[in-house]
Amino acid sequence: MKKVLLLSFVSLFFFACGSKEKETTLDKLIEAKNIVALKEKRNALQTDLTKIDAALAVLDKKSDEALVEVITVKDTVFSHFLEIQGNVDTNENILVQPEIPGALIALNVKAGQKVSKGQVLGRVDDGGMSQQLASIQTQYELAKTTFERQKRLWDQKNGSEIQYLQAKTQMLSLQKSVAQMKAQLDKTVIKAPFTGIIDEVFVERGQVVSAGPQGLMRIVNLSNMYVSTSVPESYVGKIQVGTVVQADITSVGKTYQGKIRQVGKSINPANRSFGIEVSVPNPEGLLRPNQVAKLKIVDYTKASAIVVPSNVIQQDGQGNKFVFIADKAQKNNGIAKKVIVKAGQTANSYTEILSGLNKGDVIVSEGANAISEGMKLTF
């Protein structure tokens, strides 16, 4: 239909543009008294007039029709998302510190190395504690032998009670001293607190070290990552543990599916929000602490919803929202009908229709702004 109208308007345009030229030619023919040429000119003009009349007739016939595009309404799953920004983090990201100061006599790891929980990372000079332990251990063995002898005599009713108790006390005291010295000596050994990767090493072997802001090295475990963020107070009833979350990490161009693992139990009075943590998988090891994540949290889902493109919904002068449907729709034709609708939530350029439309309705998706109630539609 559009092609027919376009050709008609083109014909009218060229006819109008060429009329002045034809008038000049006609004057010349009259002046020359060229009867044959004048008759031919008359026939040509008559043909043009016939074409114009035909084009006008088509326009009159089609003036109350419109060419549109339509879609059929179907039941579909509709989900609404709360979009919010958060930061990637892990609880296993620490600076390893020496428990006692001293010279670092061993450094067994380097940056980028994977380590297991309990693995020895380095050792600090014990300052003679191993010799002290050996001495106390010897004293303990002697005290233990003395106690065992005194116990046998006491059991045979041959020894004195005071000697038996003194031997027992001496043995127990040295036993405790041995345990304390072993515990102190164990602090010179630097061990991995969890399985992870050595991210950075800040010291060298032979350097005198002590606990400080820099630490000896940083160890990170990237297998237990999560995103932390704050959610507005108005979502308290909609956010719960187990809620599905989509995490977009723009820095790596990846999207991860996670779930809320923790929901804060108090509201921050400063910004009226509460904290949440979203566990996210990290199979490729691309996530890093402090990366920015864009979260899409599902706060509403309906399994069977009437959903339409948001741009087909219009609003009239009374504030009513409406769409046009193709009433009495057949194969390629229908009648425009205005239908008042009640719109719900919007997500990803689609809006849920709570009332006004039914499954199977044919709605106008393109060309709705150029039609009116009762107009014939072609699609």
Beta strands, then each sheet from edge to edge (+ up, - down):
strand 1: 65-67
strand 2: 69-72
strand 3: 75-90
strand 4: 93-96
strand 5: 102-107
strand 6: 114-115
strand 7: 120-124
strand 8: 189-191
strand 9: 196-201
strand 10: 208-209
strand 11: 217-220
strand 12: 225-232
strand 13: 244-249
strand 14: 254-263
strand 15: 273-280
strand 16: 292-309
strand 17: 314-315
strand 18: 321-327
strand 19: 333-340
strand 20: 342-347
strand 21: 350-355
strand 22: 362-366
strand 23: 376-378
sheet 1: 1+ 23+ 19- 18+ 17-
sheet 2: 2+ 22-
sheet 3: 20+ 21- 16+ 3- 12+ 15- 14+ 13-
sheet 4: 4+ 11- 9+ 6-
sheet 5: 8+ 7- 5+ 10-
end
